[in-house]
Structure formats: structure tokens, C-alpha cells
Amino acid sequence: MGVMVYGAIDLGGLDAMMIISKSDNALSQLTGSHWALAEKIDPQLGQIGVTLVLNELLEPIRLPFVVVTLKPAVEFINPPKY
């Protein structure tokens, strides 16, 4: 799933450094300390980091879907033998 999120970020034109900069500004307003993360992070590694974070944020949405659809999918592939 992480590869799909990375592909969506890469093909969709999402600017990972802008997201890091905005999150850094939001955290600096909350904590009062400014880290300037966007200036210290390589853009490619920043994109991978944003991908990892978004993948983890999608997990609570993905898990119930998998739990609900797993049994019907298994029964479709391997029907019960009576």
C-alpha cells in the first residue's frame, strides 16, 4: 500500500516539502520552537517520509474494509465444501 501512496504523491504532484514546511510552522506555533525542517531535509527523503506518514494515517480506514471483505473473498476463492 505504501508504494501506491508514493505513486499517488509522485504522479499527483503533491509537494512534500511544502507539507513539511506547513507542519513545521503549525508545530512551531503550538510549541514555540522553530526547527526549519524543510531546509534540513533532502526533497526525495522528505517525499518518502510524507509517504510513510500518510500510509500510517490511512491504516484506520483500510483495516475495517479488509476485515469486512476478507471472509467473502476467501469463500469466493475457496468455496466451503459440505
Rosetta blueprint (number, residue, H / E / L):
1 M L
2 G H
3 V H
4 M H
5 V H
6 Y H
7 G H
8 A H
9 I H
10 D H
11 L H
12 G H
13 G L
14 L L
15 D L
16 A H
17 M H
18 M H
19 I H
20 I H
21 S H
22 K H
23 S H
24 D H
25 N H
26 A H
27 L H
28 S H
29 Q H
30 L H
31 T H
32 G L
33 S L
34 H L
35 W L
36 A L
37 L H
38 A H
39 E H
40 K H
41 I L
42 D L
43 P H
44 Q H
45 L H
46 G H
47 Q H
48 I H
49 G H
50 V H
51 T H
52 L H
53 V H
54 L H
55 N H
56 E H
57 L H
58 L H
59 E H
60 P H
61 I H
62 R H
63 L H
64 P H
65 F H
66 V H
67 V H
68 V H
69 T H
70 L H
71 K H
72 P H
73 A H
74 V H
75 E H
76 F H
77 I H
78 N L
79 P L
80 P L
81 K L
82 Y L
